[in-house]
């Protein structure tokens, strides 16, 4: 964000700097063109004066024969002004061609002055008349040359004036356009940078409102810079809050379920015990027929099933307080494996046989747990793994220590068909089952018992390749290990 702010300020500064620099240079160019035009017009005026004084000198020369006293003073004044104008032209012009023309004019004026002076000196003689005629010719030639030069330069000056004025008008248009465009460009950049600030803020505001309205699944998309860190923290917070709310709901459900289970057990247990006892008495009566005896035994079986369901319900809703002692997990797994080997599912032979593979960490530390509850947890997971492999397969039992050395990790893996994706999220819900005779409380009780021990359970599912249940238990503290 700091980088964007610096870039934005730099861009704004460059825009105004370039615009100001262009305006100053355009103004200087326009002033220079105007100064040049003024200088050229002054030169044009000087040429006009030069032409006027040449004509004046020519007029004085023609009056030499008409007046008794020749106007030599005015003639000399005209010659001096002409020489002064040419000297000033030498100071301004530097091009070789122009300088050559000025020198030629100066030489011509010199010849005109010399010839006219000789005509005045020899006035009345043939030589004076000849000199006067020569001076008139030179004066006429000077007038023609200066007039031609003035006409040509005047035309060029007009062209240069028109071009200079056109350039100045174009510069004015550019300046006006720049003045009109720069605010919009600045506004565009401002909108761009403001949008870069307000968009992430709006995203955070929308997420906050969604979360406040109860939408715990809403997450902020990817943002940049510091806003990205804020968004990541917000998403983590939302995830944590979502998990906490689910746990609170789960706890509330357990409370309700515990009250319901206690009431059901109290209301159903005693009548059920009476029904079971009566059915067992009838079953023991030798006078009952075979058909009736079969019905009585079905009633007894269903009664026992109801008793088992009530027992599981009570264990889930109100699990007994664990009797925790230091426990060797490897030993509990071995004893549990020995017990489940007696189950009919593990006694199948041929293609339906189930093999158990063990990969224990021999240096595994102990944990503080209830051995009977651990055995119940492992038995439930092993029987579920066997039920997932009706065609046989193998089960892997693996123990290890976490990277942080704080938890013991137990992995129970089967080679069954895996869990269907559409029911994967429901397997730990109470009363959810895919078995025809299941109660749907096995995994729920397992998770509840592990949470009581400070551990947890998760599932790694590979549809078509099997399932791995990962159980974690806290390592026994060093102080208790020494005791």
C-alpha positions in Angstrom: 0.0 0.0 0.0 2.8 2.4 0.8 4.4 1.6 -2.5 1.1 2.5 -4.3 0.8 5.8 -2.4 4.3 6.7 -3.4 3.7 5.8 -7.0 0.4 7.8 -7.0 2.1 10.9 -5.6 4.9 10.5 -8.1 2.5 10.2 -11.0 0.6 13.3 -9.9 3.8 15.3 -9.4 5.1 14.2 -12.9 1.8 15.2 -14.5 1.8 18.7 -13.1 5.6 19.0 -13.6 5.4 18.1 -17.3 2.3 20.2 -17.8 4.0 23.2 -16.1 7.2 22.7 -18.0 5.4 22.5 -21.3 3.4 25.7 -20.5 6.6 27.6 -19.6 8.5 26.4 -22.7 5.5 27.2 -24.9 5.3 30.7 -23.5 9.0 31.2 -24.0 8.8 30.0 -27.6 5.8 32.3 -28.3 7.6 35.3 -26.8 10.8 34.5 -28.8 8.7 34.4 -32.0 7.1 37.7 -31.2 10.4 39.3 -30.4 11.8 38.0 -33.7 8.8 39.4 -35.5 9.3 42.8 -33.8 13.0 42.9 -34.8 12.2 42.0 -38.4 9.5 44.7 -38.6 12.0 47.2 -37.2 14.4 46.1 -39.9 11.7 46.5 -42.4 11.0 50.1 -41.2 14.8 50.8 -41.4 14.7 49.7 -45.1 11.8 51.9 -45.7 13.7 54.8 -44.2 16.7 53.9 -46.3 14.5 54.0 -49.4 13.0 57.4 -48.4 16.5 59.0 -47.8 17.8 57.6 -51.1 14.8 59.2 -52.9 15.4 62.4 -50.9 19.1 62.5 -52.0 18.1 61.7 -55.6 15.6 64.6 -55.4 18.2 67.0 -54.0 20.6 66.0 -56.8 18.1 66.8 -59.4 17.6 70.3 -57.9 21.3 71.2 -58.3 20.7 72.7 -61.7 17.4 74.3 -60.8 18.5 76.4 -57.8 21.3 78.9 -57.4 22.3 77.5 -54.1 22.3 73.6 -54.3 20.8 71.8 -51.2 24.1 70.3 -50.2 23.2 70.3 -46.5 20.1 68.2 -47.0 21.9 66.0 -49.5 24.6 65.4 -47.0 22.1 64.7 -44.2 20.5 62.1 -46.4 23.8 60.4 -47.1 24.7 60.3 -43.4 21.4 58.7 -42.5 21.8 56.2 -45.2 25.3 55.3 -44.0 24.0 55.1 -40.4 21.2 52.7 -41.4 23.6 50.4 -43.2 26.0 50.4 -40.2 23.1 49.4 -38.0 22.2 46.6 -40.5 25.8 45.3 -40.2 25.2 44.9 -36.5 22.1 42.8 -37.0 22.7 40.6 -40.0 25.2 37.8 -40.0 24.3 35.7 -43.0 26.9 35.9 -45.8 24.3 36.5 -48.5 22.6 39.4 -46.6 26.0 40.9 -45.5 27.1 40.8 -49.2 24.0 42.7 -50.3 24.5 45.4 -47.6 28.2 45.9 -48.6 27.1 46.2 -52.2 24.5 48.9 -51.1 27.2 50.7 -49.0 29.5 50.7 -52.0 26.8 52.0 -54.2 25.9 54.7 -51.7 29.6 55.6 -51.6 29.8 55.9 -55.4 26.6 57.9 -55.3 28.0 60.3 -52.8 31.4 60.6 -54.6 29.7 61.2 -58.0 27.2 63.7 -56.6 30.1 65.6 -54.8 32.0 65.8 -58.1 28.9 67.0 -59.8 28.5 69.8 -57.2 32.2 70.7 -57.4 32.2 70.9 -61.3 28.8 72.5 -61.5 28.2 74.2 -64.8 31.0 72.4 -66.7 30.7 69.4 -69.0 32.4 67.2 -66.4 29.9 68.3 -63.8 27.0 67.6 -66.1 28.4 64.1 -66.8 29.0 63.4 -63.1 25.5 64.6 -62.3 24.0 62.3 -64.9 26.1 59.4 -63.5 25.0 60.2 -60.0 21.3 60.2 -61.1 21.7 56.8 -62.7 23.4 55.4 -59.6 20.6 56.9 -57.4 18.0 55.3 -59.7 19.8 52.0 -59.5 20.0 52.2 -55.7 16.3 53.0 -55.5 15.4 50.0 -57.7 17.6 47.6 -55.7 16.4 48.8 -52.3 12.8 48.8 -53.5 13.2 45.3 -54.8 14.8 44.1 -51.6 12.1 45.8 -49.5 9.4 44.3 -51.6 10.9 40.8 -51.4 11.6 40.9 -47.7 8.2 42.4 -47.0 6.6 39.5 -48.7 8.7 37.0 -46.7 8.1 38.9 -43.5 4.4 38.6 -44.1 4.7 34.9 -44.6 6.9 34.5 -41.5 4.4 36.7 -39.5 1.5 34.5 -40.7 3.3 31.3 -39.8 4.4 32.7 -36.5 0.9 33.7 -35.6 -0.4 30.3 -36.7 2.1 28.6 -34.5 1.2 30.9 -31.6 -2.5 30.0 -32.1 -1.7 26.3 -32.2 0.3 26.7 -29.0 -2.7 28.5 -27.4 -5.0 25.7 -28.5 -2.6 23.1 -27.0 -2.3 25.1 -23.8 -6.1 25.4 -23.6 -6.5 21.7 -24.4 -3.8 20.8 -21.8 -5.6 22.9 -19.2 -8.9 21.1 -20.0 -7.4 17.6 -20.1 -5.0 17.7 -17.1 -7.9 18.0 -14.6 -9.6 15.0 -16.1 -6.4 12.9 -16.2 -5.8 13.8 -12.6 -9.4 12.9 -11.7 -9.0 9.6 -13.5 -5.8 8.7 -11.6 -7.4 9.9 -8.4 -10.5 7.7 -9.1 -8.2 4.8 -9.9 -6.2 5.1 -6.7 -9.3 5.8 -4.6 -10.9 2.7 -6.1 -7.8 0.8 -5.0 -8.4 1.9 -1.5 -12.2 1.7 -1.3 -12.7 -1.6 -3.0 -10.9 -3.7 -0.4 -12.6 -1.6 2.4 -16.0 -2.4 0.8 -15.1 -6.1 0.6 -14.2 -6.1 4.3 -17.4 -4.2 5.1 -19.6 -6.6 3.1 -17.9 -9.6 4.8 -18.4 -8.1 8.2 -22.1 -7.5 7.5 -22.5 -11.0 6.1 -20.8 -12.5 9.1 -23.0 -10.4 11.5 -26.1 -11.6 9.7 -25.1 -15.2 10.4 -23.5 -16.3 7.1 -20.5 -18.1 8.7 -19.5 -19.6 5.3 -18.7 -16.3 3.6 -15.1 -15.6 2.9 -13.2 -12.7 1.5 -11.6 -13.2 -1.9 -8.0 -12.5 -2.7 -6.9 -8.9 -1.9 -3.6 -7.2 -2.4 -1.0 -5.7 -0.1 -1.9 -5.1 3.5 -5.6 -5.6 2.7 -4.7 -9.2 1.8 -3.3 -9.8 5.2 -6.4 -8.2 6.8 -8.6 -10.5 4.6 -6.6 -13.6 5.5 -6.9 -12.7 9.2 -10.6 -12.1 8.8 -11.1 -15.4 7.0 -9.2 -17.2 9.8 -11.3 -15.4 12.4 -14.5 -16.4 10.5 -13.3 -20.0 10.3 -12.5 -20.1 14.0 -15.9 -18.5 14.9 -17.7 -21.0 12.6 -15.9 -23.9 14.3 -16.7 -22.5 17.7 -20.3 -22.0 16.9 -20.5 -25.6 15.6 -19.0 -26.8 18.8 -21.4 -24.8 20.8 -24.3 -26.2 18.8 -22.8 -29.7 19.3 -22.6 -29.1 23.1 -26.2 -27.9 23.2 -27.3 -30.9 21.2 -25.4 -33.2 23.6 -27.1 -31.5 26.6 -30.6 -32.0 25.0 -29.7 -35.5 24.0 -28.4 -36.3 27.5 -31.7 -35.1 29.0 -33.7 -37.1 26.4 -31.6 -40.2 26.9 -31.9 -40.1 30.7 -35.7 -39.7 30.4 -36.0 -42.5 27.9 -33.8 -44.8 29.9 -35.9 -44.1 33.0 -39.2 -44.6 31.2 -38.3 -47.5 29.1 -35.8 -49.5 31.2 -38.1 -50.8 33.8 -41.0 -51.8 31.5 -38.5 -53.3 29.1 -36.9 -55.4 31.9 -40.3 -56.7 32.8 -41.1 -57.6 29.2 -37.7 -59.4 28.8 -38.2 -61.4 32.0 -41.7 -62.4 31.0 -40.5 -63.5 27.6 -37.6 -65.5 29.1 -40.2 -67.3 31.5 -42.3 -68.1 28.5 -39.3 -69.4 26.6 -38.5 -71.7 29.5 -42.1 -73.2 29.6 -42.0 -76.7 28.1 -45.7 -76.5 27.2 -45.2 -73.7 24.6 -45.4 -74.8 21.0 -42.4 -74.5 18.6 -44.0 -71.7 16.6 -44.8 -69.6 19.7 -41.3 -70.3 21.1 -39.7 -68.8 17.9 -41.9 -65.7 18.3 -40.9 -65.4 22.0 -37.2 -65.6 21.2 -37.6 -62.9 18.5 -39.2 -60.7 21.1 -36.3 -61.4 23.4 -33.7 -60.6 20.7 -35.4 -57.3 19.9 -35.6 -56.5 23.6 -31.9 -57.0 23.9 -31.3 -54.8 20.9 -33.4 -52.0 22.5 -31.3 -52.4 25.7 -28.1 -52.1 23.6 -29.4 -49.1 21.9 -30.3 -47.4 25.2 -26.9 -48.3 26.6 -25.1 -46.7 23.6 -27.4 -43.7 23.7 -26.5 -43.2 27.4 -22.8 -43.7 26.8 -22.9 -41.1 24.0 -25.0 -38.5 25.9 -23.5 -39.1 29.3 -20.2 -40.9 28.9 -18.8 -42.3 32.1 -15.9 -40.3 33.6 -12.7 -41.8 32.3 -10.4 -43.5 34.8 -7.1 -42.1 33.4 -3.8 -43.8 34.1 -0.5 -43.7 32.1 -1.1 -46.0 29.1 1.1 -47.6 26.5 -0.9 -47.2 23.2 1.0 -50.0 21.5 0.0 -52.5 24.2 -3.7 -51.4 24.1 -3.7 -51.8 20.3 -2.2 -55.3 20.6 -4.8 -56.4 23.2 -7.6 -54.9 21.1 -6.3 -56.7 18.0 -6.3 -59.9 19.9 -9.9 -59.5 20.9 -11.2 -58.5 17.5 -9.5 -61.5 15.9 -12.2 -63.6 17.7 -14.9 -61.7 15.9 -16.6 -63.7 13.1 -15.6 -61.1 10.5 -12.0 -61.7 11.2 -12.3 -65.5 11.1 -13.3 -65.6 7.4 -11.0 -67.7 5.2 -10.1 -67.6 1.5 -11.1 -64.5 -0.5 -12.9 -62.9 2.5 -9.9 -63.1 4.9 -8.8 -59.9 6.6 -5.1 -59.5 7.6 -3.8 -57.0 10.1 -0.4 -55.3 9.6 1.4 -53.4 12.4 3.9 -50.6 12.2 4.5 -49.4 15.8 7.0 -46.8 17.0 8.9 -48.7 19.7 10.0 -45.5 21.3 6.4 -44.1 21.6 5.8 -42.3 24.8 2.8 -43.0 27.0 -0.4 -41.1 27.3 -2.9 -40.4 30.1 -6.1 -42.2 29.2 -8.7 -44.8 30.3 -7.5 -48.2 28.9 -11.0 -49.5 28.6 -12.2 -46.5 26.7 -9.2 -46.7 24.4 -10.0 -50.3 23.8 -13.6 -49.4 23.0 -12.4 -46.7 20.5 -10.0 -49.1 18.7 -12.5 -51.9 18.7 -15.1 -49.7 17.1 -12.7 -48.5 14.4 -11.4 -52.0 13.6 -14.9 -53.4 13.3 -15.9 -50.6 11.0 -12.8 -51.3 8.9 -13.8 -55.0 8.7 -17.4 -54.1 7.7 -16.0 -51.9 4.9 -14.2 -54.9 3.3 -16.8 -57.6 2.8 -14.5 -59.2 0.1 -11.5 -59.2 2.5 -8.4 -57.1 2.5 -5.9 -55.9 5.0 -5.9 -53.4 7.9 -2.8 -51.3 8.8 -2.2 -50.2 12.4 0.5 -47.5 12.6 1.7 -45.4 15.6 4.1 -42.5 15.6 4.9 -39.2 17.3 3.9 -35.8 15.9 6.6 -33.4 14.6 5.9 -31.2 17.6 6.4 -34.2 20.0 3.1 -33.2 21.7 0.8 -35.8 20.3 0.7 -39.5 19.7 -0.7 -40.4 16.2 -2.6 -43.7 15.6 -3.5 -44.5 12.0 -6.0 -47.3 11.2 -6.2 -47.9 7.4 -8.4 -50.3 5.4 -8.4 -51.3 1.8 -12.2 -51.0 1.3 -14.2 -48.9 -1.1 -13.9 -45.7 0.9 -16.6 -43.3 1.9 -18.9 -41.8 -0.7 -18.3 -38.0 -1.0 -22.0 -37.1 -0.4 -22.0 -38.7 3.1 -18.4 -38.0 4.1 -19.4 -34.9 6.2 -22.1 -36.9 8.0 -20.2 -39.9 9.4 -19.7 -38.3 12.9 -23.3 -37.2 13.2 -25.3 -39.1 15.8 -27.7 -41.8 14.4 -26.3 -41.6 10.9 -25.5 -45.0 9.6 -25.3 -46.9 6.3 -25.6 -50.3 7.9 -29.0 -52.1 8.1 -28.5 -53.0 11.7 -26.4 -50.1 12.9 -27.3 -47.5 15.5 -25.3 -44.7 14.0 -23.6 -43.9 17.4 -20.3 -45.7 17.0 -18.2 -42.9 15.5 -20.1 -40.3 17.5 -19.2 -42.1 20.8 -15.6 -42.5 19.6 -15.2 -38.8 18.9 -16.8 -37.9 22.2 -14.5 -40.2 24.2 -11.4 -38.9 22.4 -12.4 -35.3 23.1 -12.8 -36.2 26.8 -9.2 -37.4 26.7 -7.9 -34.2 25.1 -7.4 -35.9 21.7 -9.2 -36.0 18.4 -10.0 -37.9 15.3 -10.1 -37.1 11.6 -10.6 -39.1 8.3 -8.5 -39.3 5.1 -10.8 -40.7 2.4 -9.8 -42.1 -0.9 -13.0 -43.4 -2.7 -12.3 -46.8 -4.2 -9.0 -47.1 -2.3 -9.9 -47.1 1.4 -10.1 -45.0 4.4 -7.6 -43.9 7.1 -8.8 -42.9 10.5 -6.2 -40.7 12.3 -6.5 -40.6 16.1 -4.4 -38.2 18.2 -3.8 -38.4 21.9 -1.7 -36.0 24.0 1.7 -37.2 25.2 2.0 -37.9 28.9 3.6 -34.9 30.7 7.2 -35.4 31.8 6.3 -34.8 35.4 3.7 -37.6 35.4 6.0 -39.9 33.4 8.6 -39.7 36.2 6.0 -40.6 38.8 
